[in-house]
C-alpha cells in the first residue's frame, strides 16, 4: 500500500507538459515562410489539365520579397508567356489588418487597388486566390487540435476560424515540428464541406534556410490543381524600395532584378 501511495504521489508531483500555444505556432510558421531577408526567386506556375483545360499550361513569374519600414512586401511579375508578360501583383503585409494588394494588367494600363472582397478571386484563373499568394492571415482564431505524422513528418495540427466566414468556415493546418513550415492546409466552405487542399513539399535548405520548392493547391470539388515550382532562389538581394511601390508596377517587368 505504501508503495502504491508513493507512486501516486510521484505521479501527482510530476510536471505536466503545457499544451503548445496556437498563436505562437502560427507566428513561428510565418517566420519560417516569410524570413525578413530580401530575396528573389523564379516561380513556374503549372495549371494541370482538367476540363475545360485540355492540356497542362505553364507560365513563369519572377517574385521579389523585402521588408520595408511600413511592413513586408511581396511582388510577383509574370515573365512568360508573352500573352501574360507584365501582369504584376504587389502585396503589402497588413499587420493585424487585411493585406493591401495592387494589380497591374498591361492591357488595361492602370494599377488597380484590390479591395478586401477581391482577395478570394482567382489569380489568372489558377486554383490560387490573391489571398493565397499573400501573407499568412492573422485575422483568425487559432487552436491546437492534436499532433499527427503527415507525409512522414511529425506535425502539430492547428485549426483556424476566420472572423468573416462567408468564404471559408474554417481551415486546418499541419505544421512541421522541426522546421515550423506548413505541410498541409485544408479549407472548408461555409457549409463545412472540404473545398481546397494546399500542400508544401520538396523542402530544401538554401543558405541554411528550409524552403518548400513545390506548393500545390487542389480544388477538391472541381478536381483541378495548380502547382508553384520555385527555383533560382537568392537571399540577401540588393532590391530598390521603388520596386515595391504601387506606382512602379507598370515598369516592374523590365527591372534588372529578374536577371541573375
C-alpha positions as CSV (number, residue, x, y, z in Angstrom):
1,X,0.0,0.0,0.0
2,X,2.8,2.4,0.9
3,X,4.4,1.6,-2.4
4,X,1.2,2.5,-4.3
5,X,0.9,5.7,-2.3
6,X,4.5,6.6,-3.2
7,X,3.9,6.0,-6.9
8,X,0.7,8.1,-6.8
9,X,2.4,10.9,-5.0
10,X,5.3,10.9,-7.5
11,X,2.9,11.0,-10.5
12,X,0.9,13.8,-8.9
13,X,4.1,15.8,-8.4
14,X,5.4,15.2,-11.9
15,X,5.2,18.4,-14.1
16,X,2.5,18.3,-16.8
17,X,3.7,19.5,-20.2
18,X,2.0,22.7,-21.2
19,X,-0.1,22.5,-24.4
20,X,1.6,24.4,-27.3
21,X,0.2,27.9,-27.8
22,X,-1.5,28.1,-31.2
23,X,-0.8,31.7,-31.9
24,X,2.9,31.1,-31.1
25,X,3.0,28.2,-33.6
26,X,1.4,30.3,-36.3
27,X,3.9,33.1,-35.7
28,X,6.8,30.6,-36.0
29,X,5.2,29.3,-39.2
30,X,5.0,32.9,-40.5
31,X,8.7,33.5,-39.6
32,X,9.7,30.2,-41.4
33,X,7.7,31.0,-44.5
34,X,8.5,34.7,-44.6
35,X,12.0,35.4,-43.5
36,X,12.9,39.1,-43.3
37,X,15.8,38.7,-45.7
38,X,15.3,40.3,-49.1
39,X,15.1,37.7,-51.9
40,X,14.2,36.9,-55.4
41,X,13.1,33.6,-57.0
42,X,11.6,32.2,-60.2
43,X,8.2,30.6,-59.9
44,X,6.9,28.2,-62.5
45,X,3.1,28.2,-62.4
46,X,1.7,24.9,-63.7
47,X,-2.0,24.5,-64.3
48,X,-2.8,20.8,-64.6
49,X,-5.1,19.7,-67.4
50,X,-8.7,19.3,-66.3
51,X,-11.9,20.3,-68.2
52,X,-12.3,22.8,-69.7
53,X,-8.5,22.8,-70.0
54,X,-7.4,20.1,-72.4
55,X,-3.6,20.4,-71.7
56,X,-1.2,21.4,-69.0
57,X,-0.4,25.1,-69.0
58,X,2.9,26.5,-67.8
59,X,3.7,30.2,-67.0
60,X,6.9,31.8,-65.5
61,X,6.9,34.5,-62.9
62,X,9.6,36.4,-61.0
63,X,9.0,37.0,-57.3
64,X,10.8,39.5,-55.0
65,X,10.4,40.0,-51.3
66,X,11.6,42.7,-49.0
67,X,10.8,44.2,-45.6
68,X,10.3,47.9,-45.8
69,X,9.7,50.4,-43.0
70,X,6.0,50.0,-43.3
71,X,6.0,46.2,-43.5
72,X,7.0,43.3,-45.6
73,X,6.1,43.2,-49.3
74,X,5.8,40.5,-52.0
75,X,6.0,41.4,-55.7
76,X,5.1,38.8,-58.3
77,X,5.6,39.7,-62.0
78,X,4.6,37.5,-65.0
79,X,7.6,37.0,-67.3
80,X,6.3,34.4,-69.8
81,X,4.4,33.6,-72.0
82,X,4.2,36.9,-73.9
83,X,0.4,37.0,-73.5
84,X,0.8,37.2,-69.7
85,X,4.0,39.2,-69.6
86,X,4.0,42.3,-67.4
87,X,1.0,41.4,-65.2
88,X,2.1,42.3,-61.7
89,X,0.7,41.7,-58.2
90,X,2.0,43.6,-55.2
91,X,1.1,42.6,-51.6
92,X,1.8,44.7,-48.5
93,X,1.6,42.9,-45.1
94,X,-1.5,44.1,-43.2
95,X,0.0,43.7,-39.7
96,X,-3.2,42.8,-37.8
97,X,-5.3,44.1,-40.7
98,X,-6.1,42.7,-44.2
99,X,-3.1,42.8,-46.6
100,X,-3.1,45.6,-49.1
101,X,-3.0,44.4,-52.7
102,X,-2.4,46.1,-56.1
103,X,-2.7,44.6,-59.5
104,X,-1.4,45.8,-62.8
105,X,-2.6,44.4,-66.1
106,X,-0.8,45.8,-69.2
107,X,-3.9,45.6,-71.4
108,X,-5.8,47.9,-69.0
109,X,-2.8,50.1,-68.4
110,X,-3.6,51.1,-64.9
111,X,-2.8,50.0,-61.4
112,X,-5.9,48.6,-59.6
113,X,-6.2,48.6,-55.8
114,X,-7.8,45.3,-54.8
115,X,-10.4,45.7,-52.0
116,X,-10.8,43.0,-49.3
117,X,-13.7,41.4,-51.2
118,X,-11.3,40.8,-54.2
119,X,-8.9,38.8,-52.0
120,X,-10.6,35.5,-52.8
121,X,-10.9,35.9,-56.5
122,X,-8.8,33.5,-58.5
123,X,-5.4,34.7,-59.7
124,X,-5.3,34.4,-63.5
125,X,-7.8,31.5,-63.4
126,X,-5.5,29.3,-61.4
127,X,-6.5,27.5,-58.2
128,X,-4.8,30.1,-56.1
129,X,-6.6,33.3,-55.0
130,X,-4.9,36.6,-54.4
131,X,-5.1,35.9,-50.6
132,X,-3.3,32.6,-51.1
133,X,-0.4,34.5,-52.7
134,X,-0.1,36.9,-49.8
135,X,1.0,36.6,-46.2
136,X,-0.3,34.2,-43.6
137,X,-3.5,35.6,-42.2
138,X,-3.6,36.9,-38.7
139,X,-7.4,37.6,-38.9
140,X,-8.4,34.3,-37.4
141,X,-8.7,32.5,-34.1
142,X,-6.4,29.5,-33.8
143,X,-6.4,26.5,-31.6
144,X,-4.2,23.3,-31.4
145,X,-6.3,20.3,-32.0
146,X,-3.7,17.5,-31.9
147,X,-0.5,16.0,-33.2
148,X,-0.1,13.8,-36.2
149,X,2.5,12.3,-38.6
150,X,1.7,13.6,-42.0
151,X,3.5,12.6,-45.2
152,X,6.3,11.1,-42.9
153,X,6.7,14.4,-41.0
154,X,5.8,14.9,-37.3
155,X,3.4,17.8,-37.1
156,X,1.1,19.8,-34.8
157,X,-2.4,20.2,-36.1
158,X,-4.0,23.7,-35.7
159,X,-7.5,24.8,-36.6
160,X,-8.2,28.4,-37.6
161,X,-11.6,30.1,-37.6
162,X,-11.7,33.3,-39.7
163,X,-13.5,36.3,-38.3
164,X,-15.6,36.5,-41.5
165,X,-16.8,33.1,-42.6
166,X,-18.6,34.0,-45.8
167,X,-15.8,32.3,-47.9
168,X,-14.2,29.8,-45.6
169,X,-15.8,28.5,-42.4
170,X,-12.5,27.1,-41.1
171,X,-9.2,25.8,-42.1
172,X,-6.9,23.1,-40.6
173,X,-3.1,23.3,-40.7
174,X,-0.4,20.7,-40.2
175,X,2.8,22.4,-39.1
176,X,6.1,20.5,-39.1
177,X,7.6,20.3,-35.7
178,X,11.2,20.5,-36.9
179,X,11.1,23.4,-39.5
180,X,7.8,25.1,-38.4
181,X,6.9,25.1,-42.1
182,X,3.3,24.1,-43.1
183,X,2.9,20.6,-44.6
184,X,-0.8,20.7,-45.5
185,X,-3.8,23.0,-45.1
186,X,-7.4,22.1,-45.7
187,X,-10.0,24.8,-46.4
188,X,-13.7,24.3,-45.6
189,X,-16.6,26.1,-47.2
190,X,-19.4,27.9,-45.3
191,X,-21.4,24.6,-45.2
192,X,-18.5,22.8,-43.5
193,X,-17.5,20.7,-46.6
194,X,-13.9,20.3,-47.6
195,X,-13.2,22.6,-50.5
196,X,-9.5,23.0,-51.2
197,X,-6.2,21.5,-50.1
198,X,-2.8,23.1,-50.2
199,X,0.4,21.2,-49.7
200,X,4.0,22.2,-49.4
201,X,6.8,19.8,-50.4
202,X,10.3,19.2,-51.6
203,X,11.7,21.2,-48.7
204,X,15.3,22.1,-49.4
205,X,17.8,24.1,-47.3
206,X,19.1,27.2,-49.2
207,X,21.7,29.1,-47.3
208,X,20.6,27.1,-44.3
209,X,17.0,28.2,-44.6
210,X,14.5,25.4,-45.3
211,X,12.3,26.3,-48.2
212,X,9.4,24.4,-49.8
213,X,10.1,24.3,-53.6
214,X,6.7,22.8,-54.5
215,X,3.4,24.3,-53.4
216,X,0.2,22.7,-54.7
217,X,-3.4,23.9,-54.5
218,X,-6.1,21.4,-55.3
219,X,-9.8,22.3,-55.7
220,X,-11.4,19.1,-54.4
221,X,-14.8,19.8,-55.9
222,X,-13.6,20.6,-59.4
223,X,-10.7,18.1,-59.4
224,X,-8.4,20.8,-60.6
225,X,-5.0,21.8,-59.3
226,X,-2.2,24.3,-59.7
227,X,1.4,23.9,-58.7
228,X,4.0,26.5,-57.9
229,X,7.6,25.3,-58.6
230,X,10.3,27.5,-57.0
231,X,13.8,27.8,-58.4
232,X,16.8,30.2,-58.6
233,X,16.1,31.5,-55.0
234,X,18.7,34.1,-54.0
235,X,18.8,35.5,-50.4
236,X,20.0,39.0,-49.3
237,X,19.5,40.7,-52.7
238,X,20.0,44.4,-53.0
239,X,16.5,45.4,-54.1
240,X,15.4,49.0,-54.6
241,X,12.5,50.2,-52.4
242,X,10.9,51.7,-55.6
243,X,10.4,48.2,-56.9
244,X,7.8,47.7,-54.2
245,X,5.7,50.8,-54.8
246,X,2.3,50.5,-56.5
247,X,3.0,53.3,-58.9
248,X,6.0,51.4,-60.3
249,X,4.1,48.3,-61.2
250,X,3.9,49.1,-64.9
251,X,7.8,49.1,-65.0
252,X,8.3,46.1,-62.8
253,X,8.7,43.6,-65.6
254,X,11.7,45.5,-67.1
255,X,13.6,45.6,-63.8
256,X,17.1,44.1,-63.8
257,X,16.4,42.1,-60.7
258,X,14.9,39.3,-62.7
259,X,18.3,38.7,-64.4
260,X,20.6,36.6,-62.4
